[in-house]
Amino acid sequence: MTPADTRGGTGGYSSGPRQLYPAVCFPARETEVPFLPRTDKPVYCRDCFQAMRGQQQPRYSDY
């Protein structure tokens, strides 16, 4: 018996609707995110997050 069998699930994520929370993307754009936003950290919408991530240098570039 696998651990997924003992939990009664398939081991994947729930196929039910995802809870979304309203947020303001860091460049001041309204969006919804799948987590409860904190006030001490910036929130990025999917597009801004991917754009920001593409601009960062990989952490292993110092090798």
N, CA, C and O atoms as a GROMACS GRO file, in nm:
protein
  252
    1MET      N    1   0.085  -0.118   0.000
    1MET     CA    2   0.000   0.000   0.000
    1MET      C    3   0.089   0.125   0.000
    1MET      O    4   0.183   0.132   0.080
    2THR      N    5   0.063   0.220  -0.086
    2THR     CA    6   0.143   0.342  -0.094
    2THR      C    7   0.090   0.446   0.004
    2THR      O    8  -0.024   0.436   0.048
    3PRO      N    9   0.171   0.547   0.038
    3PRO     CA   10   0.122   0.654   0.127
    3PRO      C   11  -0.002   0.724   0.072
    3PRO      O   12  -0.089   0.766   0.149
    4ALA      N   13  -0.012   0.735  -0.060
    4ALA     CA   14  -0.130   0.799  -0.119
    4ALA      C   15  -0.255   0.717  -0.091
    4ALA      O   16  -0.363   0.772  -0.070
    5ASP      N   17  -0.239   0.584  -0.091
    5ASP     CA   18  -0.354   0.497  -0.064
    5ASP      C   19  -0.403   0.515   0.080
    5ASP      O   20  -0.523   0.514   0.104
    6THR      N   21  -0.311   0.530   0.175
    6THR     CA   22  -0.350   0.543   0.314
    6THR      C   23  -0.416   0.677   0.342
    6THR      O   24  -0.495   0.689   0.436
    7ARG      N   25  -0.386   0.778   0.262
    7ARG     CA   26  -0.450   0.909   0.279
    7ARG      C   27  -0.586   0.913   0.211
    7ARG      O   28  -0.665   1.004   0.236
    8GLY      N   29  -0.613   0.818   0.126
    8GLY     CA   30  -0.741   0.816   0.057
    8GLY      C   31  -0.742   0.906  -0.065
    8GLY      O   32  -0.849   0.934  -0.119
    9GLY      N   33  -0.625   0.951  -0.110
    9GLY     CA   34  -0.618   1.038  -0.227
    9GLY      C   35  -0.526   0.980  -0.332
    9GLY      O   36  -0.480   0.867  -0.320
   10THR      N   37  -0.502   1.058  -0.432
   10THR     CA   38  -0.414   1.014  -0.540
   10THR      C   39  -0.274   1.067  -0.524
   10THR      O   40  -0.186   1.032  -0.604
   11GLY      N   41  -0.250   1.150  -0.425
   11GLY     CA   42  -0.118   1.207  -0.405
   11GLY      C   43  -0.098   1.337  -0.479
   11GLY      O   44   0.005   1.402  -0.463
   12GLY      N   45  -0.196   1.377  -0.561
   12GLY     CA   46  -0.185   1.502  -0.636
   12GLY      C   47  -0.257   1.614  -0.564
   12GLY      O   48  -0.303   1.599  -0.451
   13TYR      N   49  -0.268   1.725  -0.632
   13TYR     CA   50  -0.338   1.839  -0.575
   13TYR      C   51  -0.488   1.821  -0.592
   13TYR      O   52  -0.533   1.747  -0.680
   14SER      N   53  -0.564   1.888  -0.510
   14SER     CA   54  -0.708   1.880  -0.517
   14SER      C   55  -0.756   1.937  -0.650
   14SER      O   56  -0.701   2.035  -0.700
   15SER      N   57  -0.856   1.876  -0.706
   15SER     CA   58  -0.911   1.926  -0.832
   15SER      C   59  -1.023   2.027  -0.808
   15SER      O   60  -1.086   2.074  -0.903
   16GLY      N   61  -1.047   2.061  -0.682
   16GLY     CA   62  -1.151   2.157  -0.649
   16GLY      C   63  -1.110   2.298  -0.683
   16GLY      O   64  -0.995   2.322  -0.720
   17PRO      N   65  -1.203   2.392  -0.670
   17PRO     CA   66  -1.170   2.532  -0.703
   17PRO      C   67  -1.066   2.586  -0.605
   17PRO      O   68  -1.068   2.555  -0.486
   18ARG      N   69  -0.976   2.668  -0.657
   18ARG     CA   70  -0.869   2.726  -0.577
   18ARG      C   71  -0.918   2.856  -0.514
   18ARG      O   72  -0.983   2.937  -0.579
   19GLN      N   73  -0.885   2.875  -0.387
   19GLN     CA   74  -0.919   2.999  -0.317
   19GLN      C   75  -0.827   3.110  -0.367
   19GLN      O   76  -0.705   3.096  -0.362
   20LEU      N   77  -0.884   3.218  -0.415
   20LEU     CA   78  -0.806   3.333  -0.461
   20LEU      C   79  -0.834   3.452  -0.371
   20LEU      O   80  -0.946   3.472  -0.324
   21TYR      N   81  -0.729   3.531  -0.348
   21TYR     CA   82  -0.739   3.648  -0.262
   21TYR      C   83  -0.708   3.773  -0.343
   21TYR      O   84  -0.616   3.772  -0.424
   22PRO      N   85  -0.782   3.881  -0.321
   22PRO     CA   86  -0.752   4.006  -0.392
   22PRO      C   87  -0.619   4.062  -0.343
   22PRO      O   88  -0.586   4.053  -0.225
   23ALA      N   89  -0.545   4.121  -0.435
   23ALA     CA   90  -0.416   4.181  -0.402
   23ALA      C   91  -0.387   4.292  -0.502
   23ALA      O   92  -0.452   4.300  -0.607
   24VAL      N   93  -0.291   4.375  -0.470
   24VAL     CA   94  -0.243   4.478  -0.562
   24VAL      C   95  -0.102   4.441  -0.600
   24VAL      O   96  -0.013   4.436  -0.516
   25CYS      N   97  -0.082   4.415  -0.728
   25CYS     CA   98   0.050   4.381  -0.781
   25CYS      C   99   0.144   4.497  -0.753
   25CYS      O  100   0.102   4.613  -0.753
   26PHE      N  101   0.271   4.468  -0.729
   26PHE     CA  102   0.369   4.569  -0.691
   26PHE      C  103   0.366   4.694  -0.780
   26PHE      O  104   0.376   4.805  -0.727
   27PRO      N  105   0.352   4.681  -0.914
   27PRO     CA  106   0.341   4.804  -0.994
   27PRO      C  107   0.201   4.868  -0.989
   27PRO      O  108   0.164   4.943  -1.080
   28ALA      N  109   0.123   4.839  -0.885
   28ALA     CA  110  -0.010   4.900  -0.862
   28ALA      C  111  -0.115   4.852  -0.961
   28ALA      O  112  -0.186   4.934  -1.020
   29ARG      N  113  -0.125   4.723  -0.980
   29ARG     CA  114  -0.226   4.664  -1.068
   29ARG      C  115  -0.307   4.564  -0.986
   29ARG      O  116  -0.249   4.479  -0.918
   30GLU      N  117  -0.438   4.571  -0.991
   30GLU     CA  118  -0.522   4.480  -0.914
   30GLU      C  119  -0.516   4.340  -0.975
   30GLU      O  120  -0.517   4.324  -1.097
   31THR      N  121  -0.509   4.239  -0.888
   31THR     CA  122  -0.499   4.100  -0.932
   31THR      C  123  -0.554   4.010  -0.823
   31THR      O  124  -0.598   4.059  -0.719
   32GLU      N  125  -0.552   3.880  -0.847
   32GLU     CA  126  -0.589   3.781  -0.746
   32GLU      C  127  -0.475   3.680  -0.737
   32GLU      O  128  -0.414   3.644  -0.838
   33VAL      N  129  -0.447   3.636  -0.615
   33VAL     CA  130  -0.338   3.541  -0.593
   33VAL      C  131  -0.390   3.423  -0.512
   33VAL      O  132  -0.487   3.437  -0.437
   34PRO      N  133  -0.327   3.305  -0.526
   34PRO     CA  134  -0.374   3.186  -0.455
   34PRO      C  135  -0.321   3.173  -0.313
   34PRO      O  136  -0.317   3.063  -0.258
   35PHE      N  137  -0.280   3.283  -0.252
   35PHE     CA  138  -0.232   3.284  -0.115
   35PHE      C  139  -0.276   3.413  -0.049
   35PHE      O  140  -0.308   3.510  -0.117
   36LEU      N  141  -0.278   3.415   0.083
   36LEU     CA  142  -0.317   3.534   0.156
   36LEU      C  143  -0.198   3.631   0.157
   36LEU      O  144  -0.097   3.602   0.221
   37PRO      N  145  -0.208   3.744   0.089
   37PRO     CA  146  -0.096   3.838   0.080
   37PRO      C  147  -0.060   3.898   0.216
   37PRO      O  148  -0.147   3.922   0.300
   38ARG      N  149   0.068   3.920   0.236
   38ARG     CA  150   0.116   3.987   0.357
   38ARG      C  151   0.144   4.132   0.322
   38ARG      O  152   0.171   4.165   0.207
   39THR      N  153   0.138   4.218   0.421
   39THR     CA  154   0.160   4.360   0.395
   39THR      C  155   0.308   4.398   0.395
   39THR      O  156   0.343   4.507   0.350
   40ASP      N  157   0.396   4.310   0.444
   40ASP     CA  158   0.537   4.344   0.452
   40ASP      C  159   0.619   4.296   0.331
   40ASP      O  160   0.740   4.316   0.327
   41LYS      N  161   0.554   4.232   0.234
   41LYS     CA  162   0.624   4.185   0.115
   41LYS      C  163   0.544   4.224  -0.010
   41LYS      O  164   0.421   4.224  -0.006
   42PRO      N  165   0.614   4.256  -0.120
   42PRO     CA  166   0.542   4.291  -0.243
   42PRO      C  167   0.474   4.167  -0.302
   42PRO      O  168   0.519   4.054  -0.284
   43VAL      N  169   0.366   4.192  -0.373
   43VAL     CA  170   0.292   4.086  -0.443
   43VAL      C  171   0.302   4.115  -0.591
   43VAL      O  172   0.289   4.230  -0.634
   44TYR      N  173   0.326   4.012  -0.670
   44TYR     CA  174   0.336   4.026  -0.815
   44TYR      C  175   0.230   3.940  -0.882
   44TYR      O  176   0.206   3.827  -0.840
   45CYS      N  177   0.168   3.994  -0.986
   45CYS     CA  178   0.078   3.913  -1.067
   45CYS      C  179   0.163   3.814  -1.148
   45CYS      O  180   0.286   3.826  -1.149
   46ARG      N  181   0.101   3.721  -1.213
   46ARG     CA  182   0.175   3.619  -1.288
   46ARG      C  183   0.267   3.683  -1.393
   46ARG      O  184   0.383   3.643  -1.406
   47ASP      N  185   0.217   3.780  -1.468
   47ASP     CA  186   0.297   3.842  -1.573
   47ASP      C  187   0.418   3.916  -1.517
   47ASP      O  188   0.529   3.902  -1.568
   48CYS      N  189   0.397   3.995  -1.411
   48CYS     CA  190   0.507   4.071  -1.352
   48CYS      C  191   0.608   3.979  -1.286
   48CYS      O  192   0.729   4.004  -1.291
   49PHE      N  193   0.561   3.871  -1.222
   49PHE     CA  194   0.651   3.778  -1.158
   49PHE      C  195   0.741   3.710  -1.261
   49PHE      O  196   0.862   3.698  -1.239
   50GLN      N  197   0.683   3.668  -1.372
   50GLN     CA  198   0.762   3.603  -1.476
   50GLN      C  199   0.861   3.701  -1.538
   50GLN      O  200   0.974   3.662  -1.569
   51ALA      N  201   0.821   3.827  -1.557
   51ALA     CA  202   0.911   3.928  -1.613
   51ALA      C  203   1.026   3.956  -1.517
   51ALA      O  204   1.141   3.965  -1.559
   52MET      N  205   0.995   3.968  -1.389
   52MET     CA  206   1.098   3.994  -1.289
   52MET      C  207   1.192   3.874  -1.279
   52MET      O  208   1.314   3.892  -1.267
   53ARG      N  209   1.140   3.756  -1.283
   53ARG     CA  210   1.220   3.635  -1.272
   53ARG      C  211   1.315   3.621  -1.390
   53ARG      O  212   1.427   3.572  -1.375
   54GLY      N  213   1.272   3.663  -1.508
   54GLY     CA  214   1.356   3.654  -1.627
   54GLY      C  215   1.472   3.753  -1.624
   54GLY      O  216   1.571   3.733  -1.695
   55GLN      N  217   1.462   3.860  -1.544
   55GLN     CA  218   1.567   3.960  -1.537
   55GLN      C  219   1.675   3.924  -1.435
   55GLN      O  220   1.785   3.980  -1.441
   56GLN      N  221   1.647   3.834  -1.343
   56GLN     CA  222   1.743   3.798  -1.239
   56GLN      C  223   1.852   3.708  -1.294
   56GLN      O  224   1.828   3.627  -1.383
   57GLN      N  225   1.970   3.724  -1.240
   57GLN     CA  226   2.081   3.636  -1.273
   57GLN      C  227   2.066   3.507  -1.193
   57GLN      O  228   2.021   3.512  -1.078
   58PRO      N  229   2.102   3.395  -1.249
   58PRO     CA  230   2.097   3.271  -1.171
   58PRO      C  231   2.189   3.279  -1.050
   58PRO      O  232   2.295   3.342  -1.057
   59ARG      N  233   2.150   3.218  -0.941
   59ARG     CA  234   2.229   3.224  -0.818
   59ARG      C  235   2.362   3.151  -0.831
   59ARG      O  236   2.455   3.179  -0.756
   60TYR      N  237   2.372   3.060  -0.924
   60TYR     CA  238   2.495   2.983  -0.940
   60TYR      C  239   2.591   3.048  -1.040
   60TYR      O  240   2.688   2.984  -1.082
   61SER      N  241   2.567   3.172  -1.079
   61SER     CA  242   2.651   3.237  -1.179
   61SER      C  243   2.791   3.271  -1.127
   61SER      O  244   2.879   3.303  -1.206
   62ASP      N  245   2.811   3.264  -0.996
   62ASP     CA  246   2.941   3.296  -0.939
   62ASP      C  247   3.041   3.182  -0.953
   62ASP      O  248   3.159   3.201  -0.924
   63TYR      N  249   2.997   3.066  -0.997
   63TYR     CA  250   3.086   2.951  -1.005
   63TYR      C  251   3.175   2.956  -1.125
   63TYR      O  252   3.256   2.866  -1.146
   0.00000   0.00000   0.00000
